Amino acid sequence: MKKAYLLDLKNDHFEKVANFIYPFYEENPLDFLFIAPSGFYAKQVAEKIALKTNKTINRNAFMVIN
């Protein structure tokens, strides 16, 4: 199932996004896909997820729309 959520842009935006998608990523990291509007955005969210898991993450799960 595909889902779309909208969050306000504030100082803690990347943390909020990471907190929201973390359970979906943990459920099945190899079947997870996060599509970001820019490389910077994808990197920020991926780094927040990596800090939460304390292990190597599937970087292919964080992609950019070009």
Order of alpha helices (4+ residues) and beta strands (2+ residues): alpha-beta-alpha-beta
